[in-house]
Amino acid sequence: MYAINYDPTGNPISIIKEGKQIPLAPGNMDYEEFLKWNKQRSRPLDYNTPIRIIDKPEVVQTIEERIVAIEEKLKVLEVGSESVVKKI
């Protein structure tokens, strides 16, 4: 199975098969094999079109900060021998 490898700007730079990178270079035997395989597919891979890169969202909380925030929203009250969780 093949996959397309993109550079950080979203441009296709190679094809990947079984962990091996195949350059988009006519005359390369592996690339030519990919072209034949791709032509036979009912939905060929589009290896010419760049993709849109979406900026990664900023992490506003670390995991530890998120846990503290969740714990603050939940208070555990001990009632006799039972624990009751009350949502705040």
N, C-alpha and C positions, 0 to 999 in steps of 0.2 A: 504494500500500500504506500502511496506517495502522499507527501504533504508539501506545502509551499512554505519557504522560509523567507521572512521579510526583514529588512533592515529597520533600525529604530524610527526612520521617517515613514515607513509603510510601503516602501518599494520592494517588489519581489527580487531576491538576489540569488536564490538557488532552490532546488527541489531536494527533499529529504526522503530517502528510502532506507528503512532499517538502520537508522542512525547515521547513514552516510550522506554527506552533502554532495549534490550533483550540480555543477555550475550550469547556468543557462547559456550554454555555448554550443552553437551548431558544430557538428563534427565530433563532439564528445559522444562516445558509444552509449553511455548510460543516459545521457540527455536524449539521444535519438530513440532509445528504447522507451523512455518516458513519453515522448511525443506519439509514438505508435500506440502505446497503452492508452494514453489520454484521448486519442482520436476515436478509439473503439468504445469509449464510455458513452452511456446515454446522456449523462450530464458531465461533460469534461471540466476539469479544473481550470479556472481562469488564472493563468500564471503570468499574465501580462499587465494586469490592472493593479495599480497601487491600492492599498487599503487606507482607510481613515484611522489615524491614531488618536485615541481619546486619552487625554491627560489622566494620570492616576489621581484619584481623590486624596486629599490630605487626610492623614490620620489625626482625628481630633482628640482621641483618647487612646491611651495604652490599654492593654488588656487589664492590667491591675486597676487602672482608673475606672474602667467599665465595671469590673467586679465590685468595687467599692460603691459605685453609683447604684448598682442593682441591689446590693446589700442594704443600702440606705432606703431603698423603696420597699424592702421587705423587713418586717420586724417579727422576730420569733418570740412569742410569749409562752412561758411555761405555765400551764394550768394543771396543778396537781402532778400527775405522772405523764400527762399528755403534752405534746408540743402542738401549738396552733400557729399557723402562719397567717398573718394579717397583712393584706395589701394596703399600702398607704397611697 
